[in-house]
Amino acid sequence: MTEHDRSTTIAPLPEPTESTPTTPRALTRAVWLLWLASLGVLAARLLTGVSWESGGVVAVDGLTVLLWVVVTFFSGIVHSYSRRCMAGSRDLPRFFTRVFGFTIAVLVLVAADHVALFGAAWLAMGLTMAALIGYANGWPQAQAAATLARRYFLASSGLLALALAVLAWTTGASTVSGIVAAVDTIPTVPWLVAVLALVGAAMIQSALVPFHSWLLSSMTAPTPASALMHAGFVNAGGVLLVRFAPVVALDSTVMLAIVIVGAASALLGKLLKTVQTDIKRKLGCSTVGQMGFMILQAGLGFFGAAITHLLLHGFYKAYQFLSAGDQVEQTAPTTASHPTDSGLVGVAVTVVTALAGGAVFAALTGKGTSLDTGLLLAGLVSLTTLHATRTAVKHRGLPTTVRYVVVPLIFLVAIAVYAAVYTAVTSLLAPLPLGSPPTDLTFVHGVVAAAFAAAYLVIETGVYKRSERLYVALLNAAQPPSGTLLTATEDYNEY
């Protein structure tokens, strides 16, 4: 984080002059107009419930209009913020053109029905983001990070192209909707190849372990670009799985494999975050964990929950990145330590609070009322939301007795909001074919639940700090390639 990033919240936005580039102002206005148009399309969708198609090229359904509204809103915030944050940067129009171009690529992707358009938008989205990561032309580390990201995104696009080609060839359909409708006609071997390619593409794009190094190397990107990346770009993996939900959910073994993949990234991302000292890298590791949780929800068959998590995480992470400068100021080195809740009373309060949150989620969504994967969903949502609440409150330095009251209150409100958004999203996505209903719990699901509980205890009790071997292993696992590492603070400040 540079001094430039930390000081931009104070300076007023300069008035345009004859020498001020007009591109930033024009594109900012354009993206906000797109947001207003998206709101109009969403209103029409809610009033009529009708989906629009255009000759097998695009299909505007509930998922499309929802993501249009969210993407344009995030992009509008980033555009507006960048006019101040990036003021004085070299070649400012180039930055805004890339951000706007990335926005258009995402809008096309979520509406694309023809497989060629879908694949082209996916590729364009990745290449544009790689260009944003390497925005500082004279910065070797930025160019190394951009090159690394570009390789990953090309690999992701290659896997997606393979999956689309196999699915189109075996079904005879050239559209995503046509492939989904003919999913039962796909032979086993081509189906397996396509599914593995789809999951691989989603894992790379969402920076799941072991493909997370491109994300942890991307700290060279300007802060607004990082916000757009963590709030929007990494969500593409979840969108991909939702679009092809009937294809992916055709076999329960594949769904279990997706659960394992998502759980591994969710747990490792949380643990990697605990050993970071840099605020942006903390947020990067957090994104790895959150994207893993999103993929985990898709693997459980709750694709609506995955979209819900995508949206809520996007709002949270965009705010976290755009306010990263303030967080640096607030987390200056100090000898004071935060109080803990490790006593019996603290454990009792935590358990009761978690159970109450799970009950609220189950009551509002209907998930978790029987012994199926819905129960695991309710438990994991409750556990992760409680951890996020405790972390936020812990840094406020409140007395332990006060936190015993504040944490449950905030947590129950947060879990209720999560459930309400989930219900609304599920209703909007209802006409879409989203795969299988909740299934019976298996041994794998039990292992995942136990792993989450164990990771929660490890983080809350600080066990990782007492084991040098574990601490160093986590620290090494979070290190990006050496070519993208900063060797001197002065080099960073120069850009």
QUIDA-V849184 format. One record per helix or strand of 3 or more residues. SS is the DSSP state (H for helix, E for strand). FROM is the first residue (numbers start at 0). TO is the last residue. If there is no record, write none. Layout:
ss=SS from=FROM to=TO
ss=SS from=FROM to=TO
//
This chain:
ss=H from=2 to=6
ss=H from=22 to=47
ss=E from=51 to=53
ss=E from=57 to=59
ss=H from=61 to=84
ss=H from=91 to=110
ss=H from=114 to=132
ss=H from=139 to=170
ss=H from=175 to=180
ss=H from=182 to=184
ss=H from=187 to=204
ss=H from=212 to=215
ss=H from=217 to=219
ss=H from=222 to=230
ss=H from=232 to=242
ss=H from=244 to=247
ss=H from=251 to=273
ss=H from=278 to=298
ss=H from=302 to=321
ss=H from=323 to=329
ss=H from=343 to=364
ss=H from=372 to=393
ss=H from=399 to=428
ss=H from=442 to=460
ss=H from=462 to=465
ss=H from=467 to=476
ss=H from=481 to=483
ss=H from=488 to=493
//
